[in-house]
Amino acid sequence: MKVDGVHYRTIWLNRDGWGVDILDQTRFPHRFEVVTLRSPGEAARAIRDMQVRGAPLIGATAGYGMALACREDASDAGLDRAEATLAATRPTAYNLAWALRRMREGLRPLSEADRVAAAYRLAGEICDEDVAINEAIGEAGLPLLREIAARKGGAPVRVLTHCNAGWLATVDWGTATAPIYKAHEAGIPLHVWVDETRPRNQGAFLTAWELGRHGVPHSVIVDNAGGHLMQHGEVDIVIVGSDRTTAAGDVCNKIGTYLKALAAHDNGVPFYVALPSPTIDFTIRDGLAEVPIEERSAREVTHIAGRTAQGALVEIQLTPDGSPALNPAFDVTPAHLVSGLITERGLCAASGEAIAALFPERVAA
Ligand code: MRU
């Protein structure tokens, strides 16, 4: 997407032809900084410390992490080491395991001499495919917004979204935001309710920034406001992303998504999940029992970052000295609360049968 008229992806090859450039998302929205990754260790750190985040972008960064690893040591042992380090960075987003498996399957049959070039080519393919997939998700979701707009006779379609499932979470377009950007391009009036998404505030920091840069009308709301807005008819549709969706349609996403799904269900508001197929984990069915939920540092709850009036970036403590905190980063929304999935192959029900019918080759794999 464009930033001040310049087209950016979230990850790209440095001018030197081998370093990997990323936008440092820990500095948003107050700083726009490009960082160059030059080793698999730096790629792993960027994922773990959330300089890059969002399931699809985590996968893409892991792909390039393996390419950087091949430059250092393209032996089987070298690749095993790098893969283990990258795999251990974040446990929930399935795109990470998917991308590492794809790199492994592409690289292992090759001689060591051929692995570096092949790894860069494969990582580039993962990125290009992500862009195409997300654009297709946008096209698949657009009719949902168009239909609501037609019913509302020119009044804005009010979309609620949680976390950042925008272009910053992917290589480009985003997942939940792709239909929003497509609708905006098509001239459909929109207003997006952006959940702030404590504790890391991906909504307030990232989604609000990218919608603002793109000229999409929006308001940031506190996480607890969504249910109230739904009760008062202020939300036409909820669209969120996913970090891992099971073969039966249970959706794991940023903590707090489940509460929005409950409120949407209670108020008859359609609740859609936009996701690329590499987010679907065909090896599991029961989201609650089987998806590993990342638990992050208590400091993300007890402290908050922001900009002072003088422009300095600072972190301050919110909670009393000594109060412990708990920080589960994701939750699972059971399939029965999901109105539908928006995938690159079109809309489908959140059910095992519908997912299998849309992606038969993945079920067999
Ligand atoms: O912890 P994060 O910021 O990596 O979590 C991101 C999310 O939960 C997104 O909603 C999800 O990855 C979908 S992104 C297209």
Residues whose N, C-alpha, C, O or C-beta is under 5 A from the ligand:
A	BS01	MRU	R53 G54 A55 H162 C163 N164 A165 G166 A169 T175 Q202 G241 S242 D243 N253 K254
